[in-house]
Amino acid sequence: MSDGRAGNGGGTSEAQTFYGRWARFYDAIATLPGIGSWRERAVDGLELSPGDTVVEMGCGTGANLSYLREAVGAGGSVVGVDVTRGMLDRARRHVAAEGWENVHLVRGDATAPPIERVDALFASFVVGMFETPEIVVEDWLALVRSGGRVALLDATRSTRPNAKPLDAAFRLFVAASAPPTTQLRYADPPWESLDRRVAAARRPLESRTVEYGTAEFALGFVRLASGHVP
Ligand SMILES: C[S@@+](CC[C@H](N)C(=O)[O-])C[C@H]1O[C@@H](n2cnc3c(N)ncnc32)[C@H](O)[C@@H]1O
């Protein structure tokens, strides 16, 4: 990350303002039971073992932390990185309330993470916020030890015919949950840039990992991709 190629800093301050303001509301949605089952499946995809160290990029209010902690056990470590103070504050309160001493939260930019080698890396609903997700994920792969696993969980538009009636609702949701724009009409609608960025983020995972696998939830609106670093 040291060469600054990712160039994602432009959106970071908007993300902090937006998520800082909406942290409490976001937390209520992020921890809904249905979403928990996707999170659980995604963490299963990391194939963690007791004692492992796993990093979550863009951990937000910490909705994945309980699943990650359970997978690595009391002898492992979970590191959550997020750039937004308000989101991390909620995650910190949660960690303190649970008394999890092996969960560490770091305020930092996931596109230039303050992280050394880890056993596994996870990011959920994050890569769609990066301007150059392909480069960021390539850099993330370099942080994971050989044999470790990387998993990305993301929302995108669904290509399934039975999801068509929900497409407009999904677009509305994406527009409402994206940092705001001053444009009256979108030159680049956020649901299109989201699809494009998620696809770009998956490319290095598909080409540079082994045993690459994918899964879909919620009629194809939520997608999981994971692979082993060779
Ligand atoms: C949609 S939320 C997802 C939070 C969490 N992963 C989840 O699944 O609930 C996106 C999170 O990414 C964080 N984020 C966005 N850009 C970031 C960056 N460059 N570095 C670190 N965190 C970032 C935001 O602050 C926010 O907490």
The ligand as a Gaussian input file, in Angstrom:
#p B3LYP/6-31G(d) Opt

LIG

0 1
 C      -21.776000      -0.096000       4.720000
 S      -20.712000       0.042000       6.107000
 C      -20.315000      -1.684000       6.420000
 C      -19.918000      -1.917000       7.834000
 C      -19.700000      -3.379000       8.213000
 N      -18.671000      -3.990000       7.413000
 C      -20.976000      -4.189000       8.092000
 O      -21.002000      -5.184000       7.360000
 O      -21.960000      -3.810000       8.740000
 C      -19.245000       0.622000       5.358000
 C      -18.162000       0.940000       6.377000
 O      -16.949000       1.131000       5.665000
 C      -16.239000       2.187000       6.288000
 N      -15.291000       2.721000       5.316000
 C      -15.549000       3.303000       4.132000
 N      -14.407000       3.634000       3.509000
 C      -13.411000       3.233000       4.329000
 C      -11.999000       3.282000       4.263000
 N      -11.360000       3.804000       3.208000
 N      -11.289000       2.776000       5.286000
 C      -11.891000       2.226000       6.377000
 N      -13.221000       2.156000       6.496000
 C      -13.973000       2.649000       5.491000
 C      -17.319000       3.159000       6.713000
 O      -16.853000       4.019000       7.733000
 C      -18.400000       2.212000       7.188000
 O      -18.247000       1.924000       8.553000

